[in-house]
Amino acid sequence: MKATQKKHEGLSYEYEVQIPAKDLDQKVDAKLQSYSGQIRIPGFRPGKVPFKMLKQKHGKAVLGEVIEEAVQESMQKLMDDNKIRPALQPKIEIDKEYAEGKDLIYSVAIESLPEFKIMELKGMKLEKPVAEVEDAAIDEALATLAKNRRDSTPVTENRPSKAGDIVMIDYHGRLEGDGKPEHGHERPGMHAHDHALELGSGQFIPGFEDQLIGKKAGDEVEVKLTFPEEYHAEALSGKNAIFDVMIHEIREPSETKVDEDFAKSFGLEDLEALRNAVRDQLQQEYAGQSRMKLKRAILDQLDDGHDFDVPAGMIAMENEQIMRQVKMEQQQTGSTAEMTEEEKEELAEIAVRRVKLGLILADIGRNNNIMVTDAELQQAVIREAQRYPGQERHVFDFYAKNRNALESLRAPMFEEKVIDYIIELADVTEKKVAVEDLSFDEEDEMPKKKEAKKSSGKKKSEKSEEKS
């Protein structure tokens, strides 16, 4: 093998690799010899076929295998010899003029991962915002809880349904183009009887509840909609569907009082016990928001503390993913607005930052043996399945058959483990703040411009960070 460097710019390399014909021929002969006992040709016993005939009949097929193996082996040697860690799959192009008996020549374009030194993590100065749970917040949470547990009474007048009503429905769904399903053969998760649905609650996928507004008890409604592209059941994602819905009854919610009886309906001793339970729940929510703020501060310092080139191919892939996400959100909201050039630039900066931080966190994790175990990953799948009551089996099947989806659960878990590791090393001080200071405002959604370097565009949106 002979490798000649044709180009080197930053992280990008291009080589021309030449593998002598005699080396390929020797590998073909060796592989044919290993197969000789398995190949059957009429008139010859297995293993007794003349080698010349064997090569004549099967040489070209074996040559294809040999070329594939030779390219992979030579590629690995090339990267090992030049200490290149590929950022993405190298792009290989074999000489179109190659013919059997000639040297194999191919060109390869490789983009390497950058080499950089991790900043000092021990003693990193961090400020963690914390907020106390106030009585007003508990009162508000209890009011919301009462609203969600409201009783309802049948509507006696012959009026159409409106947002806020509860409709008692049967529904049977099918994908567009399917015939109406027979009883007992409905698609899992696409049928139910006597289901109580609050119109406008967002309980069902977008478009379902809207099409039941303005209908009356006894109406049969054909609901047409499209499942979201990222729907958990892969067989349904992005598909057009039709639901045959029967409205049995329209009910109006009635007000629920927050009193001792209300507390006991949760299995608690009294109202004070319920308030304490709500306080604990809110404190957990505040703690989660506080961690997000702390994580954001860590990511900002990691971004500021490292300056290196980021692989263009990885940036392009991340930017493409962001654009897909934006388009999907536009579809769900019905928006048709075109993005401005400034917005596109901001998204491009977010892509750079995500890739850069991803490389930094990966390096910290690798250097400190931080990993997500299979048991932890399985627990994540179980938690994901619990988000879809009654459809757990489909969620398990989805992740069992979709390796990429499974890895999408591993990535954020790994990231959180690395963040935990950094927090342990850092010098963290707590600062009391108002609850509003734990949330993210519109300014947080925008990238923060840098004066001196453009290698990493900063944004303030923790929502965007979490999806990296």
DAMOKA-V277080 format. One record per backbone hydrogen bond with DSSP energy under -1.0 kcal/mol. CO is the residue of the C=O (numbers start at 1). NH is the residue of the N-H. E is the energy in kcal/mol with one decimal. If there is no record, write none. Layout:
# DAMOKA-V277080
co: [CO | CO]
nh: [NH | NH]
e: [E | E]
This chain:
# DAMOKA-V277080
co: [2 | 4 | 7 | 9 | 11 | 12 | 13 | 14 | 14 | 15 | 16 | 17 | 18 | 19 | 20 | 21 | 22 | 23 | 24 | 25 | 26 | 27 | 28 | 29 | 30 | 31 | 32 | 35 | 35 | 36 | 41 | 45 | 50 | 51 | 52 | 53 | 54 | 55 | 58 | 59 | 60 | 61 | 62 | 63 | 64 | 65 | 66 | 67 | 68 | 69 | 70 | 71 | 72 | 73 | 74 | 75 | 76 | 77 | 78 | 79 | 85 | 91 | 93 | 95 | 99 | 104 | 105 | 106 | 107 | 108 | 109 | 110 | 111 | 121 | 124 | 126 | 128 | 130 | 134 | 135 | 136 | 137 | 138 | 139 | 140 | 141 | 142 | 143 | 144 | 145 | 147 | 151 | 153 | 157 | 161 | 162 | 165 | 166 | 167 | 168 | 168 | 169 | 170 | 171 | 172 | 174 | 175 | 182 | 187 | 190 | 192 | 195 | 197 | 198 | 199 | 205 | 207 | 209 | 210 | 212 | 215 | 216 | 219 | 221 | 223 | 225 | 228 | 228 | 233 | 233 | 236 | 239 | 240 | 241 | 242 | 243 | 244 | 245 | 246 | 247 | 249 | 250 | 251 | 252 | 257 | 259 | 260 | 261 | 263 | 263 | 264 | 270 | 271 | 272 | 273 | 274 | 275 | 276 | 277 | 278 | 279 | 280 | 281 | 282 | 283 | 284 | 285 | 286 | 287 | 288 | 289 | 290 | 291 | 292 | 293 | 294 | 295 | 296 | 297 | 298 | 299 | 300 | 301 | 303 | 311 | 312 | 313 | 314 | 315 | 316 | 317 | 318 | 319 | 320 | 321 | 322 | 323 | 324 | 325 | 326 | 327 | 328 | 329 | 330 | 330 | 340 | 341 | 342 | 343 | 344 | 345 | 346 | 347 | 348 | 349 | 350 | 351 | 352 | 353 | 354 | 355 | 356 | 357 | 358 | 359 | 360 | 361 | 362 | 363 | 364 | 365 | 366 | 373 | 374 | 375 | 376 | 377 | 378 | 379 | 380 | 381 | 382 | 384 | 385 | 388 | 391 | 392 | 393 | 394 | 395 | 396 | 397 | 402 | 403 | 404 | 406 | 406 | 407 | 409 | 410 | 411 | 412 | 413 | 414 | 415 | 416 | 417 | 418 | 419 | 420 | 421 | 422 | 425 | 427 | 429 | 431 | 434 | 435 | 436 | 442 | 443 | 448 | 458 | 461 | 462 | 465]
nh: [18 | 16 | 14 | 12 | 112 | 9 | 110 | 6 | 7 | 108 | 4 | 106 | 2 | 104 | 24 | 25 | 26 | 27 | 28 | 29 | 30 | 31 | 32 | 33 | 34 | 35 | 36 | 38 | 39 | 47 | 44 | 48 | 54 | 55 | 56 | 57 | 58 | 59 | 62 | 63 | 64 | 65 | 66 | 67 | 68 | 69 | 70 | 71 | 72 | 73 | 74 | 75 | 76 | 77 | 78 | 79 | 80 | 81 | 82 | 84 | 113 | 109 | 107 | 98 | 102 | 19 | 95 | 17 | 93 | 15 | 91 | 13 | 87 | 124 | 427 | 429 | 431 | 433 | 138 | 139 | 140 | 141 | 142 | 143 | 144 | 145 | 146 | 147 | 148 | 149 | 150 | 254 | 252 | 159 | 214 | 165 | 199 | 251 | 197 | 248 | 249 | 195 | 246 | 192 | 244 | 242 | 178 | 185 | 190 | 173 | 171 | 169 | 167 | 201 | 164 | 208 | 211 | 212 | 213 | 215 | 161 | 219 | 247 | 245 | 243 | 241 | 231 | 238 | 236 | 237 | 239 | 227 | 176 | 225 | 174 | 223 | 172 | 221 | 170 | 218 | 168 | 155 | 166 | 153 | 259 | 263 | 264 | 265 | 266 | 268 | 267 | 274 | 275 | 276 | 277 | 278 | 279 | 280 | 281 | 282 | 283 | 284 | 285 | 286 | 287 | 288 | 289 | 290 | 291 | 292 | 293 | 294 | 295 | 296 | 297 | 298 | 299 | 300 | 301 | 302 | 303 | 304 | 305 | 306 | 315 | 316 | 317 | 318 | 319 | 320 | 321 | 322 | 323 | 324 | 325 | 326 | 327 | 328 | 329 | 330 | 331 | 332 | 333 | 334 | 335 | 344 | 345 | 346 | 347 | 348 | 349 | 350 | 351 | 352 | 353 | 354 | 355 | 356 | 357 | 358 | 359 | 360 | 361 | 362 | 363 | 364 | 365 | 366 | 367 | 368 | 370 | 369 | 377 | 378 | 379 | 380 | 381 | 382 | 383 | 384 | 385 | 386 | 387 | 388 | 391 | 395 | 396 | 397 | 398 | 399 | 400 | 401 | 406 | 407 | 408 | 409 | 410 | 411 | 413 | 414 | 415 | 416 | 417 | 418 | 419 | 420 | 421 | 422 | 423 | 424 | 425 | 426 | 123 | 126 | 128 | 130 | 437 | 438 | 439 | 445 | 446 | 458 | 448 | 465 | 466 | 468]
e: [-2.7 | -2.5 | -2.3 | -2.6 | -2.8 | -2.1 | -2.8 | -3.0 | -1.7 | -2.4 | -2.8 | -2.3 | -2.3 | -2.6 | -1.6 | -2.7 | -2.2 | -1.8 | -2.4 | -2.6 | -2.3 | -2.4 | -2.6 | -2.3 | -1.8 | -1.5 | -1.2 | -2.4 | -1.3 | -1.2 | -2.0 | -2.6 | -2.4 | -2.7 | -1.9 | -2.2 | -2.3 | -2.0 | -2.2 | -2.4 | -1.6 | -1.2 | -2.6 | -2.8 | -1.9 | -2.4 | -3.1 | -2.6 | -2.0 | -2.8 | -2.7 | -2.4 | -2.2 | -2.3 | -2.6 | -2.3 | -2.5 | -3.1 | -1.8 | -2.5 | -3.5 | -2.5 | -2.8 | -1.8 | -2.2 | -3.0 | -3.0 | -3.1 | -2.7 | -2.4 | -2.4 | -3.2 | -3.6 | -2.0 | -2.9 | -2.4 | -2.7 | -2.9 | -1.5 | -2.7 | -2.2 | -2.2 | -2.5 | -2.1 | -2.0 | -2.3 | -2.6 | -2.0 | -2.1 | -1.0 | -1.1 | -3.5 | -3.2 | -1.9 | -1.8 | -2.3 | -2.7 | -3.2 | -2.4 | -2.9 | -1.1 | -3.1 | -2.6 | -2.0 | -2.8 | -3.1 | -2.5 | -2.5 | -2.1 | -2.7 | -2.4 | -2.5 | -2.7 | -1.8 | -2.4 | -1.9 | -1.1 | -1.6 | -1.0 | -1.1 | -3.2 | -2.2 | -2.5 | -3.2 | -2.9 | -3.2 | -1.5 | -1.1 | -2.0 | -1.4 | -2.3 | -2.7 | -2.8 | -2.1 | -2.2 | -3.0 | -1.6 | -3.1 | -1.8 | -3.5 | -2.7 | -2.9 | -2.9 | -2.8 | -1.2 | -2.1 | -2.3 | -1.4 | -1.5 | -1.5 | -2.0 | -1.6 | -2.5 | -2.2 | -2.0 | -2.5 | -2.5 | -2.3 | -2.0 | -2.8 | -2.4 | -1.9 | -2.0 | -2.9 | -2.4 | -2.1 | -2.3 | -2.9 | -2.2 | -1.9 | -2.1 | -2.4 | -3.4 | -2.4 | -2.0 | -2.1 | -2.8 | -2.3 | -2.1 | -2.6 | -2.4 | -2.8 | -2.2 | -1.0 | -1.9 | -2.5 | -1.9 | -2.3 | -2.9 | -2.0 | -2.0 | -2.3 | -2.4 | -2.2 | -2.1 | -2.5 | -2.5 | -2.3 | -2.2 | -2.0 | -2.2 | -2.1 | -1.6 | -1.1 | -1.8 | -2.2 | -2.2 | -2.1 | -2.2 | -2.0 | -2.1 | -2.0 | -2.1 | -2.0 | -2.4 | -2.7 | -2.3 | -2.7 | -2.9 | -2.5 | -2.3 | -2.1 | -3.0 | -2.2 | -2.1 | -2.4 | -2.6 | -2.7 | -2.5 | -1.1 | -2.8 | -1.1 | -2.1 | -2.4 | -1.9 | -1.6 | -1.8 | -2.0 | -2.3 | -2.1 | -2.4 | -1.9 | -1.0 | -1.8 | -2.3 | -1.7 | -2.5 | -2.5 | -2.2 | -2.1 | -2.1 | -1.9 | -1.8 | -2.5 | -1.5 | -1.1 | -1.3 | -2.2 | -1.1 | -2.7 | -2.3 | -2.3 | -1.9 | -2.2 | -2.4 | -2.4 | -2.0 | -2.2 | -2.5 | -2.0 | -1.2 | -1.8 | -2.7 | -2.5 | -3.3 | -2.7 | -1.4 | -2.0 | -1.1 | -1.3 | -1.5 | -1.1 | -1.8 | -1.8 | -2.6 | -1.9]
